[in-house]
Structure formats: C-alpha cells, structure tokens
Amino acid sequence: MDHIAKRIAVLGSTGSIGRQTLEIVRVLRDKFQIVALAAGRNTDLLVQQALEFRPNLVYFEEGISSKPDCLDFCTFASLEEIAGHPNVDLVLVATSGKAGLNPTIAALRARKQVALANKEVLVSAGNLVMAEACHAGIDILPVDSEHSAIWQCLRGERTAEIERLVLTASGGPFFRYGHEAMSGITPEQALRHPTWQMGKKVTIDSATLMNKGMEIIEARWLFNVALSQIEVVIHPGSVVHSLVEFRDGSVKAQLSPPDMRLPIQYALTYPERLPNDQLPRMKWDTPMSLSFEKPDWTRFPCLTLAREAAEKGDTYPAVLSAADEEAVELFLAHRIGFTDIAKIVEATLEKHEPVENPALEAILEADAWARQFTADWSLNKL
Ligand code: MG
C-alpha cells in the first residue's frame, strides 16, 4: 500500500452509499486504504467486506461480544471512536437518519475530513455541525448528488455572486398522481424509484419529496445561503443534478448519468478528478431533451413542511427529521398509508414546543420527543 493513500473510515458500509464507496475504492486501490468499516445489522456483509479490505477497526450494532473469530485482525470500536481515530484521514458518513450525528461531530472535533451522505445530520443539527466545522477549519464534503453538483458548479466562484441555487428533483414515481391515488400507494410501489437505486429511507423520502425538502435545509447550511435563494425544480430525467444561477443571470449546471458513484468519488478525491472507466458517460450521439417544471407544493406537503420547519429554525428541523424517520418506518411496516407520512410529521411539528438556539442536548431531546409523539399518534389513530 502506497504510504500516501488516504485512510478512510466508512460509516454505514453495508448500505447503498457504503457499498458504492467500496466499489470506488476497488477501482482506485492505490489511492485509498479502508481503515474502518461500520454497519448496523447486516453483519454478514460487513464480515465479507472486512475480509476483503482488512480494516483495523470495525463497528456493528450487536457489539463486541458477537464479533466473529475470523475478524481477529480488527479491533471493535464505537462510531465516535472510529470517527476520531488517529489512523483515519477521512470519515465517510453514510449512516441513515440520526445515527450519523454524533460521529460527524466527533470527526470534526478530531479535525478529520468529513464526506457527508447522511443529510439528516445537517437537517437536525445544521447550525451546530457547521459551527464545529468552522471551528475546526474543515469543509464538509457533500456526497448527496444535488449538493455535489452545486459544489462542482461553485468551484472558482464567489458565494456573494450567487443569486439562486436550484435543486433538481426527479419527482419520484408519483409525481403525476392525483391526491386520491396517492392514499393507496403501497411500500412496494414507493420503493420502485424511476431513476435512482438507493436505500429504503431515502427512496420513500424521494417519493414524498421530503428528501428534496431536507435537501433545501442541507443546501442552506453547506453553501451558507438564505432559504429564499434556494429553489426546487422537477427534472424527471435526473441528468442535471442541480444548478447555480449567478447575479449576472448566468446559470451553471452539472450533468452526468444518474449514478451515485460519481459524487462519492468526487468527495473522496477532491480537489482532484481521477479517471474511472466504471463510471457511466453521457451519450451525446442519442437525441436527448431536458425538461424542467415547477413542483406541486400542495400535492407534496412534505416539501412545504420541510421549508416551513427550516424557516422557523430552532428545534423544528430536528423534529421534522425524527418524525419523518419514524413515519417512514411505520409506512414500510404497512402500519400507516403513504399520505399519513405528511400528516404525522405535520401533527408532530404543530405540537412541538421549540427550544431557541438549541445545543446538542436540546436537539437530541426534541428528537426523542418527536419519535415518542409519532409512535403515540399512530397508535391512537389506528
Ligand atoms: Mg439527493
């Protein structure tokens, strides 16, 4: 192994982003060394990955007592220990939901590079996380495709010259559905995303457009712009990953076939771009047209709820994120309908008593309260 290889910790290595990160590392073997792998419940896959990449550190939810003998070359460590470990240069946070928050803060405090795929971290605690990043002098490297696109468009540009950030949304599978049809949507239908292959939580969030709502909040923190400067357009092709409009009216966009490996690789190799013939190319010899239209904020209330929570600030975005995570679980378990997701999130936000300028503890409390409220609401309602 080349001594200048970047040493990477992959948190959430068995999820969709984690697996694709390891695909990139397989291609760019001499550039990266996997020093830590962490997963939730998919221990079988984690063991396979560990046997292939030989990390020094592993984490899985069931803990040290169930560490298989074949992993005797790895030390078991918590997510926070991994994130702050001296042998780690870059932490890729690809956990889902709330799980990424503490490790992200631990990584920033230890002045590690952080590539962030877990948008809920910035949704619930953007203010805190950005303050930690600023204090540590670390830029958070976005992995979300839209934010990677904006980041790429902004290279060499000045923040003060940005007029608008335009986030593209595929619209998900139901973007032409009427309200009636929407209430009958099953988890199986919602998990069939037209353009992207992703984990379950983000796929459901894409179908409700909560994902795009959360991306508004994510963009606001990553690029330090006002909420009023962020727009959403529906672009069903998922070829333009987002756009930046500047104050002279010029617009820059980033295009590529929809494949998460590109934004992952860009975050890992930044500021370099490295050749990788596994990544798909645009086909300029086939006719192609790009279409854009306004989203329907009424038919997709999650988009509105996210924007309102962002405008109110304080602990509202944390509550939005927690309530949504629980509601998506309930929907996937067939316990509530598709349109109930927005109803639960709305009811939770309405009942929330916010904490101003919350510290981490207040955010975690608001998160726990929202999860409990969501569970009670679904029990009483059903
Ligand atoms: Mg995205």
Residues whose N, C-alpha, C, O or C-beta is under 5 A from the ligand:
A	BS01	MG	D144 S145 E146
